[in-house]
Amino acid sequence: MALALLNALGIAQSTEGNIQMTWRTYAERTDYRETPRYAETLAYCRRLAQSSPLIRVASFGTSGEARELLLVIAAKDAAFTSEAARSKNRIVVLIQACIHAGESDGKDAGLALLRDIAITKTETALLDNVVVLFIPIYNVDGHERFSPFNRMNQNGPDAMGWRANATNLNLNRDYMKADAPETRAWLKLWNQWTPDLFIDCHTTDGADFQYNLTYQLDTHAGIAAPVREWTTDAFRNRIFPAVERHGNLLAPYVQLRDNRQPAQGMDAFIATPRFATGYVPLRNRPALLIETHSLKSYRSRVRGTYDLLRETLIEINREPDKLKRAVRAADDAMLKSIGVYDRTRTLPLGFDLSDKSRPFNFKGIAARTELSEISGALRVIYDGKPAQFEIPFYDDVIPVKTIAPPVYYVVPAAWRDALDVLRAHGVELKKLATDATLDVEGYRIDDLKFSPASFENRVPVSFKTTAVSMKKTVVAGSYIVPVKQQTANVVIQLLEPNAPDSLMTWGFFNSAFEQKEYGESYVLEKLAREMLSRDPALRREFEERIRTDRAFAASSATRLRFFHERSPYWDERLNVYPILRVTTSIDERTLLKP
């Protein structure tokens, strides 16, 4: 253990030490003052590959500014492809750094770990049962927007990359909608390798506290039970204690309810599928979010990330079959539970925190507050002295929306952007060969509100839904999406409108809720009189609205719209969600592979 630490720090020891000096990473050579640029990172990785049969450098796609997305594969026995890894029964671990390119800790930790695996050979045993896929710089374009002024909340390195990509998209909000070329490339990589474990390396902002490492693990009821059990057992019982024995201090990802008043408590972080570590569990795989503390020294953050990566790989090598069995059982259980409609068997779409809490011994930093003459608000002033507080930790996660999955979804061929996203996720699609009259379910959309501002280049919507059932003729060429497939959870989360990161929520169907045909007021005035004269019940309904609804009574446009909506001229598709649910079987002979 001590030798490995000395080697990783670049301290020379006889012949091995001379090798180590030659292979010191850029961060180590600068005493953790600096982090390498894209070209320097690529050169170091290529030198590793040229010097060791354990390393291969590949590209898994191209960024918006045409930079190659770098993938480093570390494996024994030339298991450098997904087929070779599976044939040799290896666990595949995907480690990702610099999705927020200014948060470079994972990049420098990963380079040092690869060096110790392949060159100094102090950690070669980490590849006994594992293939490591390492993305040193995911957001390559943001990485090259390099400046000492990109992260004002962060203590080093001297200069770093930018949070968003070249089109100012936050890639860690893009995993479901997949707008960015980087995301499409990542999804292709995932579908090719189907990793068994995912680790995402970040640096957090927020309050000051003593921990140099914080983490987030989803272990709530939305996670497949075998994966949840493996995650809890491996990380909490062995990996985290081992990391702390290296001198690190760990805590769950710190989200204080009020930085000025820690006594109000801390919330657990719930990753929705827009986040990397929220998406991966949809694929029945465990995901670890590493969030080093931005105010700690860069050395402490990189070394802490190194320790957590290393101890995780040690644990997997110790009992690889445990993780293999967990992910296999999760896949099998999912496929057995879907494909036949059962109204009583529901799945959660979203989660929230209950009002339950448990005591948490928070290792913080003493602080005081004073009224700021600059902002006019209370400002926090940390005095640098360690302090401990017992605070409530709100980590009881409960489902807030549930649905019974259908057997199929129907996506009309015209909604091409939605279909492209499904394809990017590796979803199996089929095409209806002939018109078919089907019993279907759908949703009417009410109280729809467009976001007042763009978010991640889209205009999200809020709304309410009313479930409806109907018999409908679905036209040939419509796309049928079977739910019974490996991407089932992704399909449901994308196509159920009430899911937190559904295509509906992200605004993929906004034009379906825009009225296109209108009636002139003088035409509607005439139509309204004719309708009232023919329908006494309509007259009573109208007069009741006038009497009880002041806003309705005061608006001439709303009063005329009342009649338009009830007339045969009203657009029957307006405010109807365009995706349908089918809860019975479809004759497979009518379906084609597109």
MARPAFI-195194 format. One record per residue (C-alpha): residue number from 1; chain; x, y, z. Coordinates in steps of 0.05 Angstrom, whole numbers. Layout:
% MARPAFI-195194
PT   i ch     xx     yy     zz
PT NUM  A      X      Y      Z
...
***
This chain:
% MARPAFI-195194
PT   i ch     xx     yy     zz
PT   1  A      0      0      0
PT   2  A     55     49     18
PT   3  A     95     32    -44
PT   4  A     34     44    -88
PT   5  A     23    111    -55
PT   6  A     95    132    -64
PT   7  A     94    110   -136
PT   8  A     30    148   -150
PT   9  A     60    211   -120
PT  10  A    121    205   -165
PT  11  A    173    192   -111
PT  12  A    232    156   -141
PT  13  A    255     89   -113
PT  14  A    317     57   -147
PT  15  A    302     31   -217
PT  16  A    227     31   -207
PT  17  A    232    102   -182
PT  18  A    269    123   -245
PT  19  A    213     93   -287
PT  20  A    163    128   -243
PT  21  A    197    196   -252
PT  22  A    193    187   -327
PT  23  A    119    170   -323
PT  24  A     96    223   -274
PT  25  A     30    253   -297
PT  26  A     25    326   -315
PT  27  A    -11    342   -249
PT  28  A     44    305   -210
PT  29  A    101    341   -247
PT  30  A     70    409   -230
PT  31  A     58    389   -157
PT  32  A    -17    389   -172
PT  33  A    -17    462   -193
PT  34  A    -38    446   -264
PT  35  A    -79    397   -306
PT  36  A    -62    377   -377
PT  37  A    -97    402   -439
PT  38  A   -130    356   -490
PT  39  A    -68    346   -533
PT  40  A    -24    331   -473
PT  41  A    -75    282   -445
PT  42  A    -80    247   -512
PT  43  A     -4    243   -518
PT  44  A      3    212   -449
PT  45  A    -51    160   -464
PT  46  A    -18    142   -530
PT  47  A     49    135   -496
PT  48  A     17     88   -446
PT  49  A    -10     46   -503
PT  50  A     56     45   -540
PT  51  A     92     23   -477
PT  52  A     44    -30   -450
PT  53  A      4    -87   -480
PT  54  A    -48    -73   -426
PT  55  A    -71     -6   -456
PT  56  A   -106     12   -520
PT  57  A   -129     81   -542
PT  58  A   -192     88   -584
PT  59  A   -242    140   -606
PT  60  A   -316    131   -590
PT  61  A   -342    192   -629
PT  62  A   -332    264   -648
PT  63  A   -350    328   -612
PT  64  A   -387    388   -641
PT  65  A   -320    420   -656
PT  66  A   -294    356   -690
PT  67  A   -249    333   -633
PT  68  A   -242    258   -623
PT  69  A   -275    232   -560
PT  70  A   -220    193   -526
PT  71  A   -230    124   -496
PT  72  A   -174     87   -461
PT  73  A   -184     12   -452
PT  74  A   -144    -25   -399
PT  75  A   -147   -101   -403
PT  76  A   -107   -165   -396
PT  77  A   -106   -219   -450
PT  78  A   -121   -169   -505
PT  79  A   -194   -163   -483
PT  80  A   -201    -96   -518
PT  81  A   -269   -108   -549
PT  82  A   -336   -120   -517
PT  83  A   -339   -189   -549
PT  84  A   -270   -207   -521
PT  85  A   -287   -180   -452
PT  86  A   -351   -222   -449
PT  87  A   -318   -285   -476
PT  88  A   -265   -279   -421
PT  89  A   -320   -267   -369
PT  90  A   -292   -199   -349
PT  91  A   -329   -145   -310
PT  92  A   -332    -81   -351
PT  93  A   -325    -16   -311
PT  94  A   -335     51   -346
PT  95  A   -301    110   -312
PT  96  A   -318    179   -338
PT  97  A   -283    245   -323
PT  98  A   -292    318   -345
PT  99  A   -365    316   -366
PT 100  A   -360    384   -332
PT 101  A   -293    399   -361
PT 102  A   -270    446   -306
PT 103  A   -277    388   -257
PT 104  A   -214    352   -277
PT 105  A   -199    311   -215
PT 106  A   -222    246   -245
PT 107  A   -179    256   -307
PT 108  A   -114    264   -268
PT 109  A   -132    208   -219
PT 110  A   -149    161   -276
PT 111  A    -84    175   -314
PT 112  A    -44    160   -251
PT 113  A    -83     96   -240
PT 114  A    -72     73   -312
PT 115  A      2     87   -303
PT 116  A      5     45   -241
PT 117  A    -32    -11   -276
PT 118  A      8    -12   -339
PT 119  A     77     18   -326
PT 120  A     98     13   -253
PT 121  A     55    -50   -248
PT 122  A     37    -38   -175
PT 123  A    -36    -43   -193
PT 124  A    -36    -93   -250
PT 125  A    -79   -141   -210
PT 126  A   -137    -93   -218
PT 127  A   -145   -122   -288
PT 128  A   -148   -195   -265
PT 129  A   -224   -197   -272
PT 130  A   -239   -127   -299
PT 131  A   -236    -88   -363
PT 132  A   -231    -13   -350
PT 133  A   -261     36   -399
PT 134  A   -235    105   -383
PT 135  A   -260    170   -414
PT 136  A   -209    222   -389
PT 137  A   -244    281   -422
PT 138  A   -316    272   -441
PT 139  A   -332    345   -454
PT 140  A   -272    357   -499
PT 141  A   -296    423   -529
PT 142  A   -312    452   -461
PT 143  A   -244    427   -437
PT 144  A   -208    468   -489
PT 145  A   -244    532   -468
PT 146  A   -187    535   -418
PT 147  A   -180    592   -369
PT 148  A   -160    607   -297
PT 149  A   -228    642   -290
PT 150  A   -276    585   -306
PT 151  A   -290    560   -235
PT 152  A   -289    615   -183
PT 153  A   -313    568   -128
PT 154  A   -256    518   -139
PT 155  A   -188    514   -106
PT 156  A   -143    494   -165
PT 157  A   -116    475   -212
PT 158  A    -89    540   -239
PT 159  A   -132    536   -303
PT 160  A   -186    489   -325
PT 161  A   -241    477   -376
PT 162  A   -313    502   -382
PT 163  A   -375    469   -354
PT 164  A   -415    463   -419
PT 165  A   -399    438   -489
PT 166  A   -389    480   -552
PT 167  A   -463    495   -559
PT 168  A   -468    511   -485
PT 169  A   -505    447   -468
PT 170  A   -493    416   -400
PT 171  A   -478    344   -420
PT 172  A   -499    320   -351
PT 173  A   -570    342   -366
PT 174  A   -573    309   -435
PT 175  A   -575    234   -422
PT 176  A   -648    226   -440
PT 177  A   -661    278   -493
PT 178  A   -593    265   -525
PT 179  A   -587    330   -563
PT 180  A   -511    333   -563
PT 181  A   -465    293   -610
PT 182  A   -425    274   -548
PT 183  A   -487    243   -516
PT 184  A   -505    204   -580
PT 185  A   -433    177   -581
PT 186  A   -436    158   -508
PT 187  A   -501    120   -517
PT 188  A   -471     82   -576
PT 189  A   -411     65   -532
PT 190  A   -457     41   -476
PT 191  A   -499     -2   -522
PT 192  A   -435    -33   -551
PT 193  A   -404    -51   -484
PT 194  A   -463    -52   -435
PT 195  A   -416    -39   -375
PT 196  A   -429    -72   -308
PT 197  A   -411    -11   -266
PT 198  A   -408     63   -282
PT 199  A   -368    117   -244
PT 200  A   -376    191   -258
PT 201  A   -322    238   -230
PT 202  A   -341    309   -210
PT 203  A   -322    367   -165
PT 204  A   -377    398   -125
PT 205  A   -392    470   -104
PT 206  A   -433    490    -44
PT 207  A   -418    498     30
PT 208  A   -351    490     63
PT 209  A   -341    426    103
PT 210  A   -287    377    124
PT 211  A   -299    321     74
PT 212  A   -253    317     14
PT 213  A   -297    265    -19
PT 214  A   -372    261    -25
PT 215  A   -413    211    -64
PT 216  A   -482    193    -87
PT 217  A   -510    123    -96
PT 218  A   -582    109   -115
PT 219  A   -609     54    -71
PT 220  A   -683     72    -70
PT 221  A   -741     29    -93
PT 222  A   -733     50   -166
PT 223  A   -667     12   -171
PT 224  A   -670    -61   -189
PT 225  A   -666   -100   -123
PT 226  A   -604   -142   -140
PT 227  A   -566    -80   -161
PT 228  A   -589    -42   -100
PT 229  A   -566    -98    -54
PT 230  A   -498   -104    -87
PT 231  A   -487    -29    -85
PT 232  A   -505    -22    -12
PT 233  A   -463    -81      9
PT 234  A   -401    -67    -32
PT 235  A   -395      8    -23
PT 236  A   -420     20     47
PT 237  A   -390    -42     79
PT 238  A   -322    -47     45
PT 239  A   -304      5     -7
PT 240  A   -318     68     32
PT 241  A   -285     44     96
PT 242  A   -223     24     56
PT 243  A   -220     93     23
PT 244  A   -224    127     91
PT 245  A   -165     85    115
PT 246  A   -123    123     64
PT 247  A   -137    187    103
PT 248  A   -198    211     64
PT 249  A   -261    235     96
PT 250  A   -326    214     61
PT 251  A   -399    234     65
PT 252  A   -461    230     21
PT 253  A   -465    286    -30
PT 254  A   -475    348     13
PT 255  A   -538    388     -3
PT 256  A   -552    432     57
PT 257  A   -622    460     59
PT 258  A   -591    527     78
PT 259  A   -516    539     78
PT 260  A   -526    594    129
PT 261  A   -563    549    177
PT 262  A   -536    477    174
PT 263  A   -583    458    231
PT 264  A   -640    458    181
PT 265  A   -611    394    153
PT 266  A   -586    361     91
PT 267  A   -624    330     32
PT 268  A   -603    267     -5
PT 269  A   -593    277    -79
PT 270  A   -642    240   -125
PT 271  A   -613    233   -195
PT 272  A   -667    235   -248
PT 273  A   -650    203   -315
PT 274  A   -624    267   -346
PT 275  A   -561    256   -303
PT 276  A   -510    203   -319
PT 277  A   -519    168   -252
PT 278  A   -594    172   -259
PT 279  A   -593    143   -329
PT 280  A   -548     83   -316
PT 281  A   -595     51   -265
PT 282  A   -649     50   -319
PT 283  A   -602      2   -354
PT 284  A   -600    -42   -291
PT 285  A   -529    -23   -273
PT 286  A   -500      8   -210
PT 287  A   -473     79   -215
PT 288  A   -427    118   -169
PT 289  A   -423    193   -169
PT 290  A   -358    221   -140
PT 291  A   -361    293   -119
PT 292  A   -295    318    -90
PT 293  A   -299    382    -49
PT 294  A   -280    442    -91
PT 295  A   -248    480    -32
PT 296  A   -199    424    -16
PT 297  A   -130    425    -48
PT 298  A   -124    396   -118
PT 299  A    -76    343    -92
PT 300  A   -126    321    -39
PT 301  A   -182    316    -90
PT 302  A   -142    278   -142
PT 303  A   -112    231    -92
PT 304  A   -179    219    -59
PT 305  A   -210    203   -127
PT 306  A   -151    156   -142
PT 307  A   -164    119    -76
PT 308  A   -238    111    -89
PT 309  A   -228     86   -160
PT 310  A   -174     38   -137
PT 311  A   -213     10    -78
PT 312  A   -274      0   -122
PT 313  A   -234    -41   -172
PT 314  A   -202    -81   -115
PT 315  A   -271    -98    -88
PT 316  A   -297   -120   -156
PT 317  A   -236   -164   -167
PT 318  A   -246   -194    -98
PT 319  A   -315   -222   -115
PT 320  A   -330   -209   -189
PT 321  A   -385   -261   -192
PT 322  A   -427   -221   -142
PT 323  A   -433   -162   -189
PT 324  A   -443   -208   -250
PT 325  A   -500   -244   -215
PT 326  A   -532   -178   -192
PT 327  A   -536   -146   -261
PT 328  A   -557   -211   -294
PT 329  A   -612   -221   -242
PT 330  A   -635   -149   -252
PT 331  A   -640   -158   -327
PT 332  A   -677   -224   -321
PT 333  A   -726   -198   -269
PT 334  A   -743   -138   -311
PT 335  A   -757   -179   -373
PT 336  A   -801   -227   -334
PT 337  A   -842   -170   -304
PT 338  A   -862   -135   -369
PT 339  A   -893   -155   -435
PT 340  A   -961   -174   -407
PT 341  A  -1006   -118   -383
PT 342  A  -1027   -120   -310
PT 343  A  -1062    -58   -284
PT 344  A  -1043    -78   -212
PT 345  A   -969    -83   -227
PT 346  A   -942    -12   -227
PT 347  A   -874     20   -235
PT 348  A   -852     86   -205
PT 349  A   -838    143   -254
PT 350  A   -809    193   -205
PT 351  A   -786    200   -134
PT 352  A   -783    252    -80
PT 353  A   -760    258     -8
PT 354  A   -810    246     48
PT 355  A   -810    289    111
PT 356  A   -775    234    149
PT 357  A   -703    245    171
PT 358  A   -648    211    211
PT 359  A   -593    242    253
PT 360  A   -528    256    216
PT 361  A   -462    277    248
PT 362  A   -442    330    198
PT 363  A   -368    349    198
PT 364  A   -371    421    178
PT 365  A   -332    485    185
PT 366  A   -350    537    237
PT 367  A   -383    598    207
PT 368  A   -419    661    225
PT 369  A   -468    704    186
PT 370  A   -473    779    179
PT 371  A   -516    825    138
PT 372  A   -480    844     74
PT 373  A   -480    917     53
PT 374  A   -465    891    -18
PT 375  A   -521    841    -30
PT 376  A   -568    863     26
PT 377  A   -573    789     47
PT 378  A   -541    749    101
PT 379  A   -471    728     80
PT 380  A   -435    666    106
PT 381  A   -364    675    133
PT 382  A   -326    610    146
PT 383  A   -270    615    198
PT 384  A   -233    552    177
PT 385  A   -243    515    243
PT 386  A   -272    444    241
PT 387  A   -340    438    275
PT 388  A   -389    381    282
PT 389  A   -464    387    283
PT 390  A   -518    334    290
PT 391  A   -567    352    236
PT 392  A   -628    318    204
PT 393  A   -611    281    140
PT 394  A   -671    273     94
PT 395  A   -657    210     54
PT 396  A   -723    173     55
PT 397  A   -741    167    -19
PT 398  A   -813    154    -39
PT 399  A   -846    145   -107
PT 400  A   -890    203   -128
PT 401  A   -918    176   -194
PT 402  A   -933    105   -216
PT 403  A   -959     72   -280
PT 404  A   -976      3   -304
PT 405  A   -931     -7   -366
PT 406  A   -967    -23   -431
PT 407  A   -946    -79   -479
PT 408  A   -929    -29   -534
PT 409  A   -925     45   -548
PT 410  A   -945     74   -615
PT 411  A   -904    132   -642
PT 412  A   -931    165   -706
PT 413  A   -877    167   -760
PT 414  A   -882    243   -766
PT 415  A   -849    253   -697
PT 416  A   -780    241   -724
PT 417  A   -741    275   -669
PT 418  A   -773    229   -617
PT 419  A   -758    168   -660
PT 420  A   -685    190   -669
PT 421  A   -677    194   -593
PT 422  A   -706    125   -584
PT 423  A   -657     98   -636
PT 424  A   -599    133   -602
PT 425  A   -615     96   -538
PT 426  A   -614     29   -575
PT 427  A   -690     19   -570
PT 428  A   -718    -35   -616
PT 429  A   -771     -6   -662
PT 430  A   -820    -41   -708
PT 431  A   -863    -12   -763
PT 432  A   -937    -25   -775
PT 433  A   -944    -56   -845
PT 434  A  -1018    -41   -854
PT 435  A  -1071      2   -821
PT 436  A  -1095    -30   -757
PT 437  A  -1155    -14   -713
PT 438  A  -1132    -22   -641
PT 439  A  -1158    -11   -571
PT 440  A  -1111     41   -544
PT 441  A  -1099     86   -484
PT 442  A  -1075    157   -487
PT 443  A  -1072    223   -449
PT 444  A  -1107    289   -456
PT 445  A  -1062    346   -435
PT 446  A  -1092    400   -390
PT 447  A  -1064    464   -358
PT 448  A  -1004    462   -403
PT 449  A   -953    517   -390
PT 450  A   -891    530   -431
PT 451  A   -829    548   -392
PT 452  A   -817    623   -393
PT 453  A   -744    612   -412
PT 454  A   -703    563   -452
PT 455  A   -669    508   -412
PT 456  A   -614    467   -444
PT 457  A   -636    493   -512
PT 458  A   -708    469   -503
PT 459  A   -773    497   -478
PT 460  A   -797    449   -425
PT 461  A   -871    445   -407
PT 462  A   -911    432   -344
PT 463  A   -980    401   -350
PT 464  A  -1033    355   -322
PT 465  A  -1057    291   -355
PT 466  A  -1123    256   -360
PT 467  A  -1121    183   -383
PT 468  A  -1168    165   -440
PT 469  A  -1185    100   -475
PT 470  A  -1209     93   -546
PT 471  A  -1212     50   -608
PT 472  A  -1167     81   -660
PT 473  A  -1143     65   -730
PT 474  A  -1067     68   -729
PT 475  A  -1041     81   -798
PT 476  A   -989     39   -834
PT 477  A   -918     65   -824
PT 478  A   -930     82   -750
PT 479  A   -875     57   -704
PT 480  A   -891      4   -653
PT 481  A   -845      2   -592
PT 482  A   -848    -64   -554
PT 483  A   -837    -53   -480
PT 484  A   -808   -123   -470
PT 485  A   -735   -107   -487
PT 486  A   -670    -91   -451
PT 487  A   -684    -17   -456
PT 488  A   -753    -23   -425
PT 489  A   -741     27   -369
PT 490  A   -714     78   -418
PT 491  A   -774     69   -464
PT 492  A   -822     80   -406
PT 493  A   -785    140   -380
PT 494  A   -782    172   -449
PT 495  A   -853    159   -471
PT 496  A   -895    165   -408
PT 497  A   -909    240   -406
PT 498  A   -908    245   -330
PT 499  A   -837    217   -323
PT 500  A   -789    271   -299
PT 501  A   -747    271   -362
PT 502  A   -797    247   -413
PT 503  A   -795    273   -484
PT 504  A   -861    308   -468
PT 505  A   -831    344   -409
PT 506  A   -770    366   -450
PT 507  A   -815    397   -503
PT 508  A   -808    347   -561
PT 509  A   -883    351   -576
PT 510  A   -895    425   -563
PT 511  A   -925    438   -632
PT 512  A   -981    388   -616
PT 513  A  -1007    438   -566
PT 514  A  -1009    499   -612
PT 515  A  -1077    518   -640
PT 516  A  -1073    528   -716
PT 517  A  -1144    540   -740
PT 518  A  -1186    596   -710
PT 519  A  -1256    623   -717
PT 520  A  -1270    696   -729
PT 521  A  -1312    727   -675
PT 522  A  -1370    745   -720
PT 523  A  -1372    673   -745
PT 524  A  -1369    645   -675
PT 525  A  -1424    693   -652
PT 526  A  -1471    664   -705
PT 527  A  -1449    592   -690
PT 528  A  -1460    602   -615
PT 529  A  -1532    625   -625
PT 530  A  -1548    566   -669
PT 531  A  -1518    518   -618
PT 532  A  -1557    549   -561
PT 533  A  -1622    546   -598
PT 534  A  -1613    472   -612
PT 535  A  -1586    449   -545
PT 536  A  -1620    469   -479
PT 537  A  -1568    431   -438
PT 538  A  -1512    472   -471
PT 539  A  -1551    536   -455
PT 540  A  -1556    515   -381
PT 541  A  -1482    499   -379
PT 542  A  -1463    566   -411
PT 543  A  -1508    607   -365
PT 544  A  -1481    570   -304
PT 545  A  -1409    587   -324
PT 546  A  -1429    660   -333
PT 547  A  -1460    661   -264
PT 548  A  -1404    625   -226
PT 549  A  -1339    641   -263
PT 550  A  -1322    715   -262
PT 551  A  -1260    707   -306
PT 552  A  -1301    669   -357
PT 553  A  -1356    720   -356
PT 554  A  -1308    778   -365
PT 555  A  -1272    749   -426
PT 556  A  -1307    753   -493
PT 557  A  -1254    709   -525
PT 558  A  -1262    654   -472
PT 559  A  -1337    656   -479
PT 560  A  -1333    646   -554
PT 561  A  -1280    592   -546
PT 562  A  -1331    555   -502
PT 563  A  -1374    544   -564
PT 564  A  -1316    532   -612
PT 565  A  -1290    475   -568
PT 566  A  -1358    442   -568
PT 567  A  -1369    449   -643
PT 568  A  -1349    401   -699
PT 569  A  -1299    454   -722
PT 570  A  -1254    443   -661
PT 571  A  -1186    409   -674
PT 572  A  -1195    339   -644
PT 573  A  -1120    330   -640
PT 574  A  -1105    393   -601
PT 575  A  -1080    379   -530
PT 576  A  -1078    305   -542
PT 577  A  -1012    271   -528
PT 578  A   -991    239   -594
PT 579  A   -962    175   -565
PT 580  A  -1010    117   -553
PT 581  A  -1007     58   -505
PT 582  A  -1029    -11   -527
PT 583  A  -1044    -60   -471
PT 584  A  -1062   -121   -513
PT 585  A  -1021   -162   -562
PT 586  A  -1011   -141   -634
PT 587  A  -1007   -192   -690
PT 588  A   -932   -196   -703
PT 589  A   -946   -211   -776
PT 590  A   -968   -139   -784
PT 591  A   -902   -113   -758
PT 592  A   -839   -100   -798
PT 593  A   -768    -85   -777
PT 594  A   -754    -14   -803
***
